[in-house]
Amino acid sequence: MSYTHANGEVEDLEYDRIIVCTGFRFDDSIFDDSCKPNLTINNRFPSQTSSWESTNIQDLFFAGILMHMRDFKKKQSGFIHGFRYNIKALHQIFECRFHQKTWQHSSLVLNPETLTDAILSRANQSSALWQQTGFLSDVIIISEQEKQGKYFEEVPTDYLLDSELGKHSHYYTISLEFGHKYLEAFPDPFAIERVHKDDIENAEQSPSLHPIIRRYCRGKLVAEHHVIEDIASEWTEEVHVQPLLKFMTEQLAQPQSIGSRLLQAGLLTSEQLETALAEQELAVSARLEEILKNRGWVKERTIQFMLDKVINKPVDDPRYLKGYSVLGAYLVDADLVTQGQVDQALQEQKMSGQRVGEILADHGWVPQETIEYIMEYVVMPERNSKSKVAVLN
Ligand SMILES: Cc1cc2nc3c(=O)[nH]c(=O)nc-3n(C[C@H](O)[C@H](O)[C@H](O)COP(=O)(O)OP(=O)(O)OC[C@H]3O[C@@H](n4cnc5c(N)ncnc54)[C@H](O)[C@@H]3O)c2cc1C
């Protein structure tokens, strides 16, 4: 036997017997034809949903090594040290599904210090996040008023997207993950080029296990932060805490719920928002934007504009750079003014030299604070991004 990357070292190994372990297949003979689960991956596993339920037999669930169908050859569900955490999660899934309970959670006051503390304390202590890397995540669901967070531990990441939890308009996930892209660039695990432990600018290039915090709005990833890897996997130093604190401070400064955004933009009053939220409380599954639309407080196109241009801007999506950077065109797009009103404002601008936004606001066609909001959150960021791209090109 010769070793790669060992200066041509060769060893002779002697064996009495060689036992060939070529894997197993699921024995479905105990199931009657009326409830035989579909099999998958060369008939090795029953085919399962993200809550480990058979894909064809309702209420038939699998626990133990069979759960490995969901993370085959990727994570640790093929071992007791992995699937034991899945079984804990399955218990919570059953509590929600069959006993009308909510997934166990704790409440958090939303400030950067509390969130940073909660996230790092879990990253430093949770064996589930450590063993089931990226397969299980902690989740922080943000309330519609953006005042409170609910902290859920060890939720299967796929299940989150499929379940009621993932229908919340705004949440963060916390997981421990390897930088596979960087690991795979080096075939020899003993010769990986690592980022320096203080190189926080390049923390996302950490090949080893490290905490990743992702922020989702309406199912779309809008921000991501990597806490730099640590040789002892103890994320307690300034290089771990301060960048995360900064990230959380920046994120919390940008409320993402449609209600808060419309309020900030002067398109909704706080009384209207409170009434709509109270109505939403009663109808659990109703989306806030539906309620606002049905009450005639905000037009459908205005809501869609806020969602597309302000809330759901995906991280580093080049499509975000497309589109017009002219205020008037945006206001028409958002159904806040008519094209005729913009044309008139442009005519008046030739005479007075005033800004188009000022003219539209002076006529009372659109509130001044809405103009300022769209300039700050849509027009200016787009212009800045375009000029950056132009410089890069
Ligand atoms: C050599 C080896 C070393 C391992 N080392 C580790 C380790 O270090 N750490 C770790 O975490 N994991 C390890 N594993 C994996 C771990 O042992 C398995 O993942 C775990 O035992 C699976 O548990 P289970 O209850 O899901 O399935 P099993 O332990 O396979 O239990 C299934 C049971 O169902 C019974 N059964 C099957 N069909 C029927 C039927 N028709 N009627 C009635 N009974 C039936 C079987 O006889 C069996 O008793 C190892 C596995 C092997 C093979």
The ligand as an SDF file (V2000), in Angstrom:
LIG
                    3D

 53 58  0  0  0  0  0  0  0  0999 V2000
  -19.8470   -2.2690   12.5790 C   0  0  0  0  0  0  0  0  0  0  0  0
  -20.6750   -1.0540   12.9140 C   0  0  0  0  0  0  0  0  0  0  0  0
  -20.1160   -0.0610   13.7350 C   0  0  0  0  0  0  0  0  0  0  0  0
  -20.8710    1.0610   14.0760 C   0  0  0  0  0  0  0  0  0  0  0  0
  -20.3170    2.0440   14.8760 N   0  0  0  0  0  0  0  0  0  0  0  0
  -21.0450    3.0940   15.2590 C   0  0  0  0  0  0  0  0  0  0  0  0
  -20.5380    4.0620   16.1570 C   0  0  0  0  0  0  0  0  0  0  0  0
  -19.4130    3.9750   16.6090 O   0  0  0  0  0  0  0  0  0  0  0  0
  -21.3150    5.1110   16.5070 N   0  0  0  0  0  0  0  0  0  0  0  0
  -22.5680    5.2430   16.0160 C   0  0  0  0  0  0  0  0  0  0  0  0
  -23.2380    6.2050   16.3800 O   0  0  0  0  0  0  0  0  0  0  0  0
  -23.0990    4.3460   15.1630 N   0  0  0  0  0  0  0  0  0  0  0  0
  -22.3710    3.2800   14.7740 C   0  0  0  0  0  0  0  0  0  0  0  0
  -22.8820    2.3570   13.9020 N   0  0  0  0  0  0  0  0  0  0  0  0
  -24.2180    2.5700   13.3690 C   0  0  0  0  0  0  0  0  0  0  0  0
  -25.2850    2.1960   14.3720 C   0  0  0  0  0  0  0  0  0  0  0  0
  -24.9460    0.9670   14.9840 O   0  0  0  0  0  0  0  0  0  0  0  0
  -26.6230    2.0550   13.6770 C   0  0  0  0  0  0  0  0  0  0  0  0
  -26.8720    3.2280   13.0000 O   0  0  0  0  0  0  0  0  0  0  0  0
  -27.7390    1.8070   14.6830 C   0  0  0  0  0  0  0  0  0  0  0  0
  -27.5240    0.6460   15.4000 O   0  0  0  0  0  0  0  0  0  0  0  0
  -29.0660    1.7330   13.9520 C   0  0  0  0  0  0  0  0  0  0  0  0
  -30.0740    1.6200   14.9130 O   0  0  0  0  0  0  0  0  0  0  0  0
  -31.5630    1.3140   14.4960 P   0  0  0  0  0  0  0  0  0  0  0  0
  -32.3230    1.0740   15.7560 O   0  0  0  0  0  0  0  0  0  0  0  0
  -32.0710    2.3720   13.5910 O   0  0  0  0  0  0  0  0  0  0  0  0
  -31.4900    0.0120   13.6080 O   0  0  0  0  0  0  0  0  0  0  0  0
  -30.9690   -1.4250   14.0180 P   0  0  0  0  0  0  0  0  0  0  0  0
  -29.9950   -1.3500   15.1400 O   0  0  0  0  0  0  0  0  0  0  0  0
  -30.5430   -2.0670   12.7520 O   0  0  0  0  0  0  0  0  0  0  0  0
  -32.2930   -2.0930   14.5990 O   0  0  0  0  0  0  0  0  0  0  0  0
  -33.2970   -2.6100   13.7470 C   0  0  0  0  0  0  0  0  0  0  0  0
  -33.8520   -3.8230   14.4740 C   0  0  0  0  0  0  0  0  0  0  0  0
  -35.0360   -4.2560   13.7640 O   0  0  0  0  0  0  0  0  0  0  0  0
  -34.9680   -5.6630   13.6790 C   0  0  0  0  0  0  0  0  0  0  0  0
  -35.7940   -6.0830   12.5160 N   0  0  0  0  0  0  0  0  0  0  0  0
  -35.5490   -5.8740   11.2060 C   0  0  0  0  0  0  0  0  0  0  0  0
  -36.5380   -6.3830   10.4690 N   0  0  0  0  0  0  0  0  0  0  0  0
  -37.4530   -6.8950   11.3140 C   0  0  0  0  0  0  0  0  0  0  0  0
  -38.6940   -7.5510   11.1530 C   0  0  0  0  0  0  0  0  0  0  0  0
  -39.2190   -7.7770    9.9470 N   0  0  0  0  0  0  0  0  0  0  0  0
  -39.3570   -7.9110   12.2680 N   0  0  0  0  0  0  0  0  0  0  0  0
  -38.8410   -7.6930   13.5110 C   0  0  0  0  0  0  0  0  0  0  0  0
  -37.6700   -7.0980   13.7070 N   0  0  0  0  0  0  0  0  0  0  0  0
  -36.9820   -6.7000   12.6330 C   0  0  0  0  0  0  0  0  0  0  0  0
  -33.5100   -5.9990   13.5010 C   0  0  0  0  0  0  0  0  0  0  0  0
  -33.2690   -7.3540   13.8740 O   0  0  0  0  0  0  0  0  0  0  0  0
  -32.8750   -4.9910   14.4590 C   0  0  0  0  0  0  0  0  0  0  0  0
  -32.8020   -5.5160   15.7760 O   0  0  0  0  0  0  0  0  0  0  0  0
  -22.1660    1.2020   13.5650 C   0  0  0  0  0  0  0  0  0  0  0  0
  -22.7200    0.2140   12.7470 C   0  0  0  0  0  0  0  0  0  0  0  0
  -21.9760   -0.8900   12.4310 C   0  0  0  0  0  0  0  0  0  0  0  0
  -22.6040   -1.9710   11.5690 C   0  0  0  0  0  0  0  0  0  0  0  0
  1  2  1  0
  2  3  1  0
  2 52  2  0
  3  4  2  0
  4  5  1  0
  4 50  1  0
  5  6  2  0
  6  7  1  0
  6 13  1  0
  7  8  2  0
  7  9  1  0
  9 10  1  0
 10 11  2  0
 10 12  1  0
 12 13  2  0
 13 14  1  0
 14 15  1  0
 14 50  1  0
 15 16  1  0
 16 17  1  0
 16 18  1  0
 18 19  1  0
 18 20  1  0
 20 21  1  0
 20 22  1  0
 22 23  1  0
 23 24  1  0
 24 25  2  0
 24 26  1  0
 24 27  1  0
 27 28  1  0
 28 29  2  0
 28 30  1  0
 28 31  1  0
 31 32  1  0
 32 33  1  0
 33 34  1  0
 33 48  1  0
 34 35  1  0
 35 36  1  0
 35 46  1  0
 36 37  1  0
 36 45  1  0
 37 38  2  0
 38 39  1  0
 39 40  1  0
 39 45  2  0
 40 41  1  0
 40 42  2  0
 42 43  1  0
 43 44  2  0
 44 45  1  0
 46 47  1  0
 46 48  1  0
 48 49  1  0
 50 51  2  0
 51 52  1  0
 52 53  1  0
M  END
$$$$
